[in-house]
């Protein structure tokens, strides 16, 4: 058998990542399973291109083989999305490969830790509350992209990854091959994106149903429309113009707080007066959906999802109120945050570390599950049981006998009303 020729490579990699030079570039990606021990299997969605996952220099990376020039364009789009802090996979680099008559380009992205494709999630979690979370996540992702001027062009469940976020889900764009970035998204493109989404989502689910992986009564052909309706409600809530009378200026701060509650940061307010001066019209311009994430990161250095951060910030505010009452003076939020980090969060994570290491669990998501469990235990006890008791009880009830598959399991919630112990 003749040896493959040495390929010509043109590599562009972001600083801080390996060079990937010693991978078997002399072979097409479709043959790497025979030629690379670094190749690993991970849960994946359906892709029109060959995608391989490589455990390289201690990191996990996705490599996608594309026609010449396509990987470079997708890399640039993903990089701009990352710079705008949009929920998308992180681009690492791109490589042009020429080996005789064979030419291709390869996009390299960093694997999204703790994520799962829709097939793994839906097949293992078909209960209505969980499906509701998935639909909300898809709608929220499209809203965020459109607010930033991103036309996806191929929105589907297959092109999305999902992460748990305090019992809900966050959706991340994976495939930007057809995407475009506009200074402002024209309504016609938003409408087109929603039509594509609806058709693709229904098709994704029909594929699962054809493989008998969905319940017989699953609403396959109405799910895409349900996402569209959720999208429209969220879009209207964020972009609507509010009428305010001069005596009601307090509504300006109410509007900001309402958007913050949804996770959106407000970049600026556009306020104009009518000719008679009796009415103000206000529109908020949002920048991203990282409001609580940014707060928590600034106070503690912890990087989490948005809903996880919201729960933790609520804990910090509760601790601040308790400290202020105890000391009979106002306590800075930063002081409460430091005390929470050192005396509450980090000790809890240390208690859970063996399970986290064994199952490669997301520490922030597990901590939020403990908070939910603590609330249920406290309801039953008619008093705060504390973090330690909640952790020990959660370990005994769920973690020692829980899933070992690496899949996203059903949320484990303690039911105080049906506790027969």
N, C-alpha and C positions, 0 to 999 in steps of 0.2 A: 504494500500500500504506500503510495507516494505521500510525502510529508506536506502539510499545508504551507503555503508561502508566507513569508513574514509580512504582516499588513503595514500600511502607512497610516499613522494616526495623527490627528490634529485635535489636541485635548485642551479644553477650557474649563477650569475648575475654580470654584470660589476658595479664597484663603481659609485655612483651618481644616480642610478636608484632605483625605489621601489622594494620590495621583491616579490610582486604578490602573497603572501601567502593566502590572503583572497578571492581569486577567487574560483569558484565552481569546484574544481579539482575532486570532487567525480563523476562528470558527464563527458562524452565525449564532445569535443568541439561542435559537431553537435547538442547537446542538450542545449548549453549555452543560446540560445535565449529564453528558458523557465525559466532560473534560474539566470540570471545576468542582473541587471539594468545598468551595466557599458558598456554593448555591444552597439555599434553604427554601423549604416550603412554608408558606404562610397563607392564612385564609385570604382569598382574592375574589374580586368580582370578574365579570366577563369583560374582555378587552378585544378590540379588533386588531391589536398589534401584539407581537411577542413581548412579554414582560417577564423578567427574571429578578429574583430577590437574592442579594448577596450579603453575607455576613463578612464585612471587610474591615479590618483594623479596629475591631470592637464595635463597629456601627452597622446598622442594617440599612441597606439601600435598595431602591427599585430602579432597574434599568429597563428602558423601553426602546425597542428598535423601530426606527421611523425612516421614511424616505429622506434623501439628502436635503438638508436645509430646514426640514420641519422641526427637528429637535431644537435648533437654535432659536427659532421663532417662539416655540412653546416655552423654552427656558426664559426668554426675555419677558414674556407675559407673566409667568409665574413669579419672576423676580419682582416685577412692578407690583403685583398683587401683594406679595410679602411686605414690600416697603410701605404699602398702604394698609398693612395689618389686616388683610382680609383672610377669612378662613380657607386656606388652600395649602396643599403640600409644599414643602420647602425645596426649591431647586438647588442642586449642588453643582451641576455642570453639564456639559454636552461634549460629545466626542464624534468626530467625523472618521469613518473607517473606510479605507480603500484597500481591497485585496483582489488584485487582478481586475476582472470585469465587475466584481461585486462592490457596490458602494452603498453606504447607509450612514445614518446619523443616529446616535444613541443619547437619549435624555436620561440624566441621573437625578433622582430625587431622594430625599431622606425619608425613610419609612416613618409613618405617623404612629408613634407609640400609643399603645392601648386602644387602637382603632380596629374596627371590623367592617367588612363590606356588608351591604344590605342582605345578601343571601344568608350569611351566617346569623344575622340578627333576626330577620323575619321568620326563618324556619324554626328557630329556637324560642321565639317570643311572639306568639300570635294573639296574646291577650289584648283586648281593646285599649287599655291605658298605654301599653307600650307602643302600639301602632300609632296612637294619637301623638305620642312624643316624636316618633319618626317623621310623621307628616308635618308637624310644627317645625322640626329641624330643617326639613327641605324648604319649607316656605321661608323660614328665617334666613337661610343661606341665600336664596334668590333675592330677597329684599336687600340684604347687605351688598351683594354684588351690584345690583342695579343702582343703589344709592351712590356707589362709587364709580358708576359709568361703565361697568363691565357687562358686556353682552356675552353670554356663555355659548350659545349656539348649539349645544349638545347636552343640555341638562338631562340627567337620568340618574336612576338609582345606581346603575353600574359605574357611573363616573363620580361617585360620591363615597366617602368613608365617614363613619360615625364613631364618635367618642361618647362615653357616658359623662354626664354632667349633673351631679347631685340628683340622680334618679331620673333625669331627663336625658336628652341626646343633643349633641352638637354635630352639625354636618360640615364636612370639608370638601371643597372641590379638589378632584384628583387629576382630571384630564382637561387641559386648556387648549387642546389642539385647534379647536374652532373658535376660540374666544377672540373678542376685540375689546379694546378699551377706548371709551369716548370721553370727551370732556364733560358732556352731559348726555345721559341716556335718552334718546328719542322715544316717545310713547309707542311708536310703531315697532321698535326693536323689543321693548318690554313685552308687548303683545305677542310678538313672534317667539320670544324665548319661552313664554308661558305655554304657547301652543305646542312647541317642541317638547317641553317638559311633560305636558299631559300625555302626549302620544308615547313618549319613551317610557314613562313610568308604568303606564298600562301594559306596554309591551314587556317590560322587565317582569312584571307580576304574572303575565300570561305565560311566560317561559317557566316560571316556578310552578304554576298550576299544571302545565303540561307535563312536568316531571313529578307531579303528585306530591309536591312539597308544601302545598297550602291547604287549609281546610276547604271543604266543598263550598261553604258559604262565604268565603273571603270576597270582599267587594272589589274585584279586580278592575273592572272597567269604570268605576267611579272614584278610584283613589286619586288619580291625576287631577280630576276636577276638585276634589276635596283640598288638595294642596293649593290649587289656584285660589279657592275661596279664602283659605287661611292667609295666603300671600296678600290678597286684596285688602283684607281687614287690617293686617299689620301695616301695609303700605299707606292706607288711608289714615291710620292712627298717627303715623310718623310725619306724613307730609301735609296734613290738612292745615289750612289757614284758620287761625282762631280770632274771633272778634272780641275785643275787650273794651269796655267803657273806661274812661279815665279814672273813675272811682274804684276800678277793679284791677289795679296794677299788680296786686298780689297774685293774680292768675298767671303772670309771667313766670314767677318762681314755681308755681304749681305745675305749669307745663314742663319746665325743665326737670322737676323731680319725677314727673310721670314718665318721661323719656328715659331718665336714669334708671328707674325701676325696671324698664324693659331691657336695660343693659346698654343703651345708646348714650354716647358722649355728645354733648351739644357744642358744636364749634362756634356758632354765632347765631344771633337772633336778628331776623329782618322785621323791623317794625315801621309801619307807615301810618300816618294820620289821614283821615278824610278831611275834605275842605272845611266842613263846619267845626272840626275839632272834637266832635262828640264821640268818635269811634276810633279805636286803634285796631289795626289788623297786624297780626303777628304770625310769622312762620319760622319754625326752628330749623336750622341746618345742622344735621347730625354728621359726625365724622366716622365713628366706628361703633362696634358693639362690645367694647372692652371696658366699660365704666368701672365696674366692681373689680375686674382683673387688675386694672391700673392702680386702683386704690390699694388693694391688697399687696401688690408687688412693691409699690412705693413704701408701704409701712413695714413689710415683713421680708421682702425678697422672694416670696413664694410665687411660683408661676402655676396658675390653675386655669380651668375653664371658667366661664362667666358665672354660671349658677353656683358652682362650687365657691367661687370668691364671694358671691352675695351672702351665702350662708355663713361663711367665716367672718365676713365683715359684720354681720348681725351679732355674732358671738362677741366680737371685739367691742361693739357698741354697748352690748349688755354688760360686759365686764367693766367698761368705762363708767357706766351709770352706777354700778355697785360700788366701785372704788370711790367715786365722787360722794356717794351717800355715806360710805364708811368714814371717809376723811373729812367730810363736811366742807368740801371745796371742789372746784372744777378740776378735773384731771384731763390732761392732753390726750387726744386720740392716739398719738404716737407712743405714749407711755403705756396705755392699755394694750396696744398692739404688741409691744415688746414683751409685756408680762404674759399675754396670751400665748405668744409664740414659745417662750421659754418654759412656761409652767403648765400649759395645756396641750398645745398641738404637738410639739416635739416629744414630750413624754408619751403621748398616745401613739405616735408613729413608732417609737421605740418598742412599745408593747406589741405592736402589730407587725414588726419587721420580719420575724420568721415567716409569717404567712405571705407578706408582700414579696419576699425573696423567692419563696417556693413557687408561687403562682404568678409572678411578674405582674402583680396587681398595681393599679394606679393608687398611690397613697392618698391623694386628695379625695378621690371618689370613695375610697374605703372609709376615710374619716367622716365624710358626709353621711354615709350609711350608719356609722356609729352615732352621729348626732340624731338621726331619725329614730334609731333604736332607743337612745337615751330618753327621748321625748315620750315614747310609748311606755317605757318602764316607769318614768316619773309620773305619768298619768295614772298608772295602776297603783303606785305607792302613795299617790297624793302628796308628792314632794320630790325635790330634785335628788336623784339617786347618785349623781356625779358621773364623771367620765370613766373612772376606773371600773366601777360596777357595770356600766354599760358595755365596756370593752370585754370584760370577762364573760358576761352573759352572751354577748354576740359571738364570741369565739366558741363557746360551748354549744350554742344552738346551730350555728350556720357554718363557720369556717372549717371546723375539723371534719365535717362531713360534706362540705360544699363541692362545687364543680372543680375538676382538675383538668378540664379540657382546653382552657385558654379562651373559650368562647365568652361572649358577654352573657352572663346568666340573668335570669329574672331577678329583679330587685328583691332583696330579703327584707321584709318589713315585719316587725313584731306586732302581732294582733293581741292587744291587751284584753279585749272582750272575750276571746276564745282561748285564753290561757287556762289550761286545766291543771297546772302544776300546783 
